[in-house]
Amino acid sequence: MEKRKKIIELFDEHLDAVDNTIEKLVELIKNLDTELESIRKLSDDVRNAETEADRIRRQAEEEMYSGAFLPNFRGDLLGTIESMDRIANKAESVADEIELQSLRVPNEILPNLKELVEKSHVTYKAVKEAAKEMFENFEKANEMILKTENYEHETDIIERSVIRKIFSLDIPLAEKIQLKKLVHRIADISDTSEDVSDRIQIIIYKRKV
C-alpha cells in the first residue's frame, strides 16, 4: 500500500513538473521582444524544467516496475505518464526553435502567440486535473476531459487566426513559413493534451467495467 501511495505521489509530481515546463514557455513567449541574452536564459529555464520532468518520470517508472499495481493498470499508468512527458517535450521543442534559430517574431503577432501559448497551457491544466482525478472521481475526470476537448478546439481557432495573420504580413516567405512552423509547435501542446485526455477516457471506461 505504501508503494502505491509513493507512485501516485510521483505521478502527481510529474504532472506538476510538466505544468512548470509549460509555465516557463509562457514566460519565454511573453518576453520575445527582449534582448537575446534574456531569451537564452528563459529558453534554458524551459529546458531545465523539462529535464526535471524527465527525472521524475524515470523515478515513477522505476517504482511502477516494482509491481505495485496489477499489470493492466500499471501499463495504463505508464502509458499516461509517458504521454504527459511528451507534452513537456513539445514545450522544450518550442524553446529550442526560438533560441537556436534566433527566431525573429514580428511585433504584430506577439499578442497572438501569447494568447496561443496561454490557451495551450489552459488545455494542459484541464487534462492534468483529469489525470489527478482518474483514480477516484470518474465524474470529475470526465468533466475535465470535456473541458480539455473544448480548450483544444479554441486553440485550433487561435492557431488558424495567427497563421492567417502571418501570411498577411509584408515579410519574406521564408520567415512566414518559419513562423507558421512555430505556431504549429505551440499548438501541438494543446493537441497532445487532448490525445492524453482520450487515453484517460479509455482508462476510466476500463476501470468502470
Secondary structure as UniProt FT lines:
FT   HELIX           2..30
FT   TURN            31..33
FT   HELIX           36..64
FT   TURN            65..66
FT   HELIX           71..100
FT   TURN            101..102
FT   HELIX           107..109
FT   HELIX           110..133
FT   TURN            134..136
FT   HELIX           138..166
FT   TURN            167..168
FT   HELIX           173..208
//
